[in-house]
Amino acid sequence: MTAIDSPSSAAKPGVGLALAGGGPLAAVYEIGALAALAEAIDGLDLTDAHIYVGVSAGGIIAAGLANGVTPHQMCRLFIESDVEAIDGAPLFKPETLLRPALKELGKRARSVPGLLCGSLLHYARRRGSLASSFERMKEALPAGFLSGEAIETFLRATFAKAGRSNDFRKLKRKLVIVATDLDTGKAVRFGAPGWDGTPISVAVQASAAVPGLFAPVEIGGRHFVDGALRKTMHASIALEEGVGLLICVNPIVPYDSTAEPRRADAGRRRGARPAPARKLAGGGLLDVLSQTLRSILHSRVEAGMASYERSHPHVDILLFEPNQDDAELFFTNIFSYNNRRRMCEQAYQHTRAMLWRQRKDIAAKLARHGMTLRLAVLQDRSLSLVRQTPARRAVSQLGAVLDDLERYLKVGPRP
């Protein structure tokens, strides 16, 4: 966690919240971390911040908080699949994110005959290179294989209920969802003046459209993709609003397979053995690409935090993120129901442990904003976020054993 000192002030600037992306795993981690913060910090209301900034999956959580949905309600809705968590909210299933982009795939398929005829005609007329004549066939490749319409539909239905809104202009607090204009490469702040007419659900869909995976989202004749292309977290947007305390959650960090796991971390399951590690190159292309992307995203977070310290020395900034030795977080299959529960609980316990380890430093900074740490809450090891019934606990323990076995076979023993 990073904290930037600020001098005492008679005024009481607002609180800002910046949430980074990283796919479904990021949203699950942020829910757990934010739930821990909500319980442990007296005077902090995460549904009453001055400004919310969300990028990609972080936009989902930010939009929920700005609509008054608490982290605990999100846990029940997204993790527990409890349809009674939020009045009138539909049931959300992460596997709906794997729906193919049928419109995009169909459009590209229909273009194949024309592109093929054009290529053959070009080759017949010019008798040039076969490769150059058929180069235009690359246009048949889809701009994305999956559709983000499921999350847009879910959010639209959730925010349509009384007390919530899918309109940036009708929210009580400021919400900014960042996406990238595909044709210019520039970041666009949905929710800011001039960009606040777009429905929140559509803006979130655009911000979470990972290039190459999800089809770009068309808004007003322009196409938008993941907001993390320019910056990982865009926390500077909140700083521009003059907040005095900025809370950042970055769920994506590179994995250090050479580090000794923190066995004392309260986030690990009791009695569980730390996941073994090995050289990531042995895991194949997906592990290499995952580590590469994580390293790029995290390096930008580090650079951003350093620059904020210079440009806003009077602001307290708290950054919460996972440990880099967390193999379980790196290798987990987030679409597994049991894994979602474990990841959310792990994020919750890890954040509690972090708050306790750095309680003196954090308490001093929170005091400048009229907040205090609930030390009794942090000391209570019986607290958990994910609810457990005896039957569910037994199933969860069995699933955990099978997951550990699968992960061991994949990762291999430590050299």
N, C-alpha and C positions, 0 to 999 in steps of 0.2 A: 504494500500500500504506500502511496506517495502522498505527502501532505505538505502544503505550502503555507508558511506562516503569514499572518496578517495582523496589523496593529489594531488595537482596540478602537472602536468608533462609537459615537453616540447614536448614530443612525443604525438601523437594523435592515441591511440589504436582504433581498430575498434568497431563496434556495433554488438552485438549478440542478437538473438531473440530465445526464448524458449517457445514453445506452448504445453500445456498439453492437454490431451484428456478428454473424457467424453461423447461420443456419438454425435448424430446430434446436440443436444443442445449446446455442447461445441463449435462446429464449428460456429454455429450461433452467440453465445456470442462473440467469438474471432473476428469475422468479424466486429461486432459493435464496440467493444473496440478498435481495431486497426484503424478503420476509424476515430475514435475520436482522437487518438494519431497523425495520419497522418495530420489532419487538425490543431491541436492545437500546435504542436511542429515545429517551424521553424528550418530547417537544418536537419530534420530527413526524410530520404527516406527509407521506409520500403521495397522497392524492391531492395535496394542496401546495405544490411547489409553484414558484414564480414562472418557471419555464421548463418544458420538457423537450429534449432533442433526441430523436431516435433515428437510427440508421439500420436498414435491412431488418433482421429479426428483432433488433432493439426497438424498431418502430412499432412493432406489435405491442410490446410491453409499455412503451411510452404512451401510445394511444389509449391503452386501457387505463393507465394511471390518470391521464388527463381527463378521462371520463368517470373518474371516481371509483374505479375497480381496484381493490386492494391486492397486494401480492398474495395474500392468503386465499382470496377468492380465485385468483388466477391459478393458484396451485390446485385447488379443488376442481377447477374447470379444465385446465390443460393436462394436469398430471393424474388426478383422480378420476377424470371423466365424470364428474358429478354435475348433472344437468341442473341441479337446484342451487349451485354455487352462486349464480347470478340470475336474477329474475328474468325469465324470458330468453336466456341465452341458449343457442342451439348447441348440440354436442359436437365438439371438435375432435377429429381424429388426424394425427400427424401423417398417417399414410395417404391422406387425400392430397398431400403435397406431391405425391408421385404420379398424379394423373397426367397422361400425355397431353401435349399441346396440339389437340386434334385440328384446330383451325390452321395453325402454322404448318403442321405436317401435311395437311390436305392441300394448302396453297402451294407448297413446294413440290408436292407430287404432281399436281396439275401442270406445273411449269416444265416438267421433264420432257414431254414430247416436243414442245417448241424449242427448248434449249438444244435438244439433240438434233433436230432438223437444222437449226441455225449453225450448229457446229459442223455437221456434215456438208452443208452448203458452203461454208467458209473454206473448208478443206478442199472441196471439189474445185472451187473457183481459183484459189491461190496456190494450191499444191505446196503449202508451206509446212511448217512443223505440225505434226499431229497433236503434240501436246499443247501448242499455242491455240490451235483451232478448237480444241475441246476444253480449254481453260474456263470458258463461260459456264461449263457444267457445274462449277462450284456454287453457282447461284441456286442450285437445287438443294443444297444443304440447308436445313432449317436453322433459323436464328436462335432456336432454343427447343429442347425436346420435351420439357415439362411446362405445365400451366400453373400459374399462381392464382387462378380465378377462385379456387376453393377458399383461400384465406381471405380474399376480397369479399366473397359471399358471406363467410362466417362473420367478419367484422361488421359488414353492413347490417346484417340481421341483429347482431349484438348491440350495436350503437343506435338502433332504431327505436329501442324501448324508452319509456318515460324516464327522464332524469339523465339521459345520455344523448349524445349527438354525433352524427357523422359529418358535421359541418365545422370546419376550423373556426369560423367566425362566431359560432354560438357557444363555444367552450368558455368556461369561467377562467381557465388558465391558458397560457400560451403554449401551443404545441407546434413543433417544427419537425417535419419528416424530410430527410434529405435523400434525393435520388440524383442520378447522373443523366444529363441529356446526351443520348448516344451520338447524335450528329455533331455536337460541339465539344463533348468531353468535359463540360462545365457542370459543377454542382448546382442543383436547383433546390431551393428551400420551400417546400410545400408548407403552407400555413403562414408564410410571410406575405406582406402586401403584394398584390398582383398574382400570387399563387395560392390564395386561400379559398378560391372557388372550387377547387378540385375536392371531391369527397375524400375524407380521411382514409377510408378503406382502399380506395384506388391509389392514393399516394403511398400507402404502406405496401401494396402489391408491387408498385413500381420500384420502391426502394429495396425490396427483397428479391428483385429479378436478377439473380446471379447470371452474368453473361455466359452463354454457351450451355447453360443448364435450363434456365427459365427463359421463355420468350419475352422480348422487350414489351413493355406496356405502352400502348399508344394513348396519349392524352393531348387533345387539341391539335391533332395532326403531327405531333412530335413523339418520338420514342424515348423511353426512359428505362434505365437499368439500375443495378445496385448502387446505392449511395456511397459505398466504401471505396469506389474506384479512386476518388480524389483524396479522401481522408478516412481514417478508420472510425473515428468517433465524432468529429465535428463539434467538439466541446467548446470551441471558440465562439460558437453562436450564442451559447448561454452566457459566456463572459461578456459579450457585447451588450447583453441586457443589464449589466451592472449587478449581477448576483454577488453576494458576499460569501456564500458557501456553495461549492459545486461538488456534487457527488457523481462519480463516474464508475461505470461497471463495464469492464472489458473481459468477456468470457474466453477469448481466444489468445492463447500464448503458445510459443514453441515448446515442444516436449524435450526435456533433457534426460536422455536415457542413461547418462553416466552418473546422475545425481542419486544420492541415497534418499529413498522415500522418507518423508517425515512421519515416523511411526507414532509420534505423540500427538499428531494432528487429530483433533476431535472429529474431523469430517470423515474419518475412516470407520468402517463398520467394526464393532467390537468383536475381537477375536479373529478378524479377517487378516490374512497374510497379504502384504503388499504385492502388487502385480510385478512379476519379473520383467526385466527389460533386456533388449539386445540392440544390435546395430540396426538402424531404421532401414538401411539399404536392403536388408534381407527381406523386408516386408513387401517389396515390389513398388510399382509405379504409384499406386494410390497413397502409400505412406510417405513416399518422397514428395509428392505434390502437396499433400496435406502439411507436411513440415515446412515446405517452402512458402506456402501461402501464410501459414501462421507466423513465420519469421518476418515476412514482409509487413504484415498487418501490425505486429507487435512493435517492430522497429519504428513505425510511424507514430504509435502511441507514445513511445518513449521520447521521440523527438518533439512531439506536441507538448508533453508535460514539461519538458525542459524549457520550451519557448514560452509557455504560459507563466512559468516561474519568473521569467525576465519581464514579460509584458504586463503581468497582473500580480505584482508582489503583495498587494493588499488583499488578495482573495485566498481563502482556504479551499484547497482542492484535495479531495479524498478519492483515491483510485483503488478500486477493489477488483482483483483478478485471481485466477487459480494459481496454484503452485505449478512450477514448470516440471516437477518430478511426478506429476499425476498421470500415470500410465492409463489408468481406468478412463480418465476423461478423454485421452487421445484416441484410444482404440474402441471406445464403446459404440454400439449400434443404437442410435437414438430412437429408432422406430420401434424398438422393443419396449413394450409397456413397462416391464420390470426395470429396464435400464433407465427409463425416464424418471421413475420413482427414486431410484438410487442416486441418479445424478442431481436431482433437485434437493434431496436430503443431504447429499455430500456438499453441495454449494452452501446450503443453509448452515451446516455444522462448521465448514471451513471458514465462513465469514464470521461466525461467532468466535471461533478460535483466534482469528486475526484481530478482532476487536479486543479480546481479552489480552493477547500478547502485547498489544500496543496501547493499552487502555490509558496510561498516563498521558501520552502524547496526544491521543485522540480526544480525551476528555478536556484537555486544556483548550483545544481548538474549538470543540463544540460549545464550550462555555461562552465563547465570544458571540455565539448566536443564540444564547438562551436555552441551550440543550445540554442534557447530561446523559451519561451512560448508566444504564440499569445494571449495575455490577451483579446484583443478586440473580438477575435473569441469565447473565453470561456464565455464572457459576453453576447454574442448575443443569446438570448433565442429563437429567431425565427428559428434557424438552426435545421434541422432534417436530418436524414440519409435516411429513407424510404420515397420515393416519394409519394405524395398524390394528386390525382385529386378529384374534387368535388364528382363524383360518387363513386370513391373508398373510399373516406373519409366516406361517408354515410354508405356504406357496412361495413367498418371497425368498425364504431361506433356501429352498430347493432350487429356485431360479438362480440365486446368487452363486450356489455351488457349480451349477452347470455353466454359468457365464464365466466363472473363474477358470474352469477347465478349458473352455473354448479359447479364452484369452491366453492361457498358458501355452496351449498348443500352437497358437498363432505367433506369440511373441517369443517364446523360447526362453531358456534359462539365461541368466546373466553371465557374460563371459568371465 
